[in-house]
Every structure is written in structure tokens, then in C-alpha cells.
């Protein structure tokens, strides 16, 4: 039943049909949601990076601390490539690499910190794999490469 006030008179209207009144028909919820066209997909402008990101020590980081590396691979008689997991620059940068050569071991310690350029920068919390290559004074030979951060 619908009540409407027209020029001071009250008009009542009733119906007994199955269809809803015309003024409410447009607000009815459809039985099924509308069909959606093919989903939208995006293609990155550059492909995914292959392998770890190569980095060099900056030497000017703040809040520097030792970082464990995950892999050390000899790439020549005197060069070693180190790989580790890190954060995104400038929030996390390689500050320096300390190398201590002995007769049986080569101890390599990575130091990371925050770049001074990271002031007022939002840092996303994502891990990326990084790599750096060091050059030894003497050939590796049979010496074992040890992580100085352990």
C-alpha cells in the first residue's frame, strides 16, 4: 500500500499484482550479477631480472651492520662473487666488504646500511638478491671462503 499527499488530500493506492510498483522496479537487485568482459591483464614494461642485482660498495651508509651472504663462487683465480638477500636501495645499500686472507681461509664480511639519500623516502619491505665481486691479493687455491658475519 502506498500513501501520497496531494493538495491537502490523502490518496491511498493498493495493488495485488505480482510486479513491483513502477517507482521501485529500478532499485531491484538482479538475480545474477552482470557478466564481466574478459579480465584485464597487464604486461610489465621490462621483463623480470635474471639473477641477482650487481652492486658496489658505497662507503657512506649509516646504521651499518654485518650481513650474511648465501653463496660465494670463484669466478677466476683471484675473484670471488658473493650473493646475499637484501632490501631495496637507497634504504639498504652495501657499505663495504672486509676481506681477511689467511693461509687456510679467506674471511669475507659484508656490511650494509642505509644510504644518506634515503631521508624522507618510503621503503618497501621486499627482499631482493644482490651480488658483488671482490678481488683477492693472492689466488684462492685450496683456501676455504668463510662468512665473517656468522
C-alpha positions as CSV (number, residue, x, y, z in Angstrom):
1,X,0.0,0.0,0.0
2,X,1.3,3.5,-0.9
3,X,0.1,6.7,0.7
4,X,0.6,10.1,-1.1
5,X,-0.4,13.6,0.0
6,X,-1.8,15.7,-2.9
7,X,-3.1,19.2,-2.4
8,X,-4.1,18.5,1.2
9,X,-5.9,15.2,0.3
10,X,-4.6,11.8,1.3
11,X,-4.6,9.4,-1.6
12,X,-4.2,5.6,-0.9
13,X,-3.3,3.2,-3.6
14,X,-3.1,-0.6,-3.4
15,X,-2.2,-3.3,-5.8
16,X,-2.4,-7.0,-5.8
17,X,-0.3,-7.9,-8.9
18,X,3.0,-9.8,-8.8
19,X,5.0,-7.0,-10.3
20,X,6.6,-4.3,-8.0
21,X,5.3,-0.7,-8.3
22,X,7.0,1.2,-11.1
23,X,8.9,3.6,-8.9
24,X,10.6,0.7,-7.1
25,X,11.3,-1.5,-10.1
26,X,14.7,0.2,-10.9
27,X,16.1,-0.5,-7.4
28,X,15.5,-4.2,-7.5
29,X,18.6,-6.4,-7.2
30,X,19.2,-8.6,-10.3
31,X,19.0,-12.4,-9.7
32,X,22.5,-12.8,-11.2
33,X,25.4,-10.4,-11.3
34,X,26.1,-8.8,-14.7
35,X,28.5,-10.6,-16.9
36,X,32.1,-9.3,-16.9
37,X,34.1,-9.0,-20.1
38,X,37.5,-10.7,-20.3
39,X,39.7,-9.8,-17.3
40,X,42.2,-7.0,-17.8
41,X,45.8,-8.1,-17.8
42,X,48.9,-6.0,-17.8
43,X,52.3,-6.8,-19.2
44,X,55.4,-5.4,-17.4
45,X,57.4,-2.9,-19.5
46,X,60.6,-4.7,-18.7
47,X,60.9,-8.4,-18.1
48,X,61.9,-9.9,-14.8
49,X,65.5,-9.6,-13.9
50,X,67.6,-12.6,-14.4
51,X,69.9,-13.4,-11.5
52,X,71.0,-11.2,-8.6
53,X,71.4,-7.4,-8.9
54,X,75.1,-6.5,-9.1
55,X,76.0,-3.8,-6.6
56,X,79.2,-1.9,-5.5
57,X,80.1,-0.7,-2.0
58,X,79.0,2.9,-1.4
59,X,81.2,3.6,1.6
60,X,78.9,6.2,3.1
61,X,76.0,4.2,4.7
62,X,74.6,4.9,8.1
63,X,73.5,2.4,10.7
64,X,75.9,-0.1,9.2
65,X,75.8,-3.8,10.3
66,X,77.2,-7.2,9.2
67,X,75.1,-9.2,6.7
68,X,75.4,-12.9,6.0
69,X,76.0,-13.9,2.4
70,X,74.4,-17.1,1.0
71,X,76.8,-18.0,-1.8
72,X,80.5,-17.5,-2.6
73,X,81.6,-18.5,-6.1
74,X,85.1,-18.3,-7.5
75,X,84.9,-16.6,-10.9
76,X,88.7,-16.6,-11.6
77,X,91.9,-17.4,-9.7
78,X,91.7,-14.2,-7.7
79,X,88.0,-13.1,-8.0
80,X,85.1,-14.2,-5.8
81,X,81.4,-13.4,-6.5
82,X,79.3,-13.2,-3.3
83,X,75.5,-13.4,-3.3
84,X,73.0,-12.4,-0.5
85,X,69.5,-11.3,0.2
86,X,68.9,-7.6,0.9
87,X,66.5,-4.8,0.8
88,X,65.9,-2.1,-1.8
89,X,68.2,0.8,-2.3
90,X,68.5,3.5,-1.1
91,X,67.0,2.1,2.1
92,X,69.5,-0.8,2.1
93,X,72.9,-0.5,0.4
94,X,76.2,-2.3,0.5
95,X,78.6,-0.1,2.6
96,X,81.8,-2.1,2.4
97,X,83.3,-5.5,2.1
98,X,86.1,-6.6,4.5
99,X,88.4,-9.3,3.4
100,X,90.9,-11.1,5.6
101,X,93.2,-13.5,3.8
102,X,94.9,-16.3,5.7
103,X,96.8,-19.4,4.6
104,X,93.8,-21.8,5.0
105,X,90.8,-19.4,5.0
106,X,89.6,-16.2,3.3
107,X,87.1,-14.5,5.6
108,X,84.7,-12.1,3.7
109,X,82.4,-9.9,5.7
110,X,79.6,-7.8,4.1
111,X,78.5,-4.6,5.7
112,X,75.1,-2.9,4.8
113,X,73.3,0.2,6.0
114,X,71.0,2.9,4.8
115,X,72.1,5.5,2.2
116,X,72.1,9.1,3.4
117,X,69.8,9.7,0.3
118,X,67.0,7.7,2.0
119,X,65.8,10.6,4.1
120,X,62.0,11.1,3.6
121,X,61.8,8.1,1.4
122,X,59.2,5.3,1.8
123,X,61.0,1.9,2.0
124,X,59.1,-1.1,0.7
125,X,59.7,-4.3,2.6
126,X,60.8,-6.6,-0.2
127,X,63.8,-8.9,-0.4
128,X,66.0,-8.8,-3.5
129,X,69.0,-10.9,-4.3
130,X,72.2,-8.9,-4.7
131,X,75.8,-9.8,-5.7
132,X,79.2,-8.2,-5.6
133,X,82.6,-9.4,-6.8
134,X,85.8,-9.0,-4.8
135,X,89.4,-9.3,-5.9
136,X,91.9,-11.2,-3.6
137,X,95.6,-10.3,-3.2
138,X,96.6,-14.0,-3.8
139,X,94.9,-16.8,-5.8
140,X,92.2,-18.7,-3.9
141,X,93.9,-22.1,-4.4
142,X,92.6,-24.6,-1.8
143,X,91.6,-21.9,0.7
144,X,88.1,-22.0,2.1
145,X,85.9,-18.9,1.8
146,X,84.3,-18.1,5.2
147,X,81.4,-15.7,6.0
148,X,82.7,-13.2,8.6
149,X,79.1,-12.3,9.6
150,X,78.5,-15.8,11.1
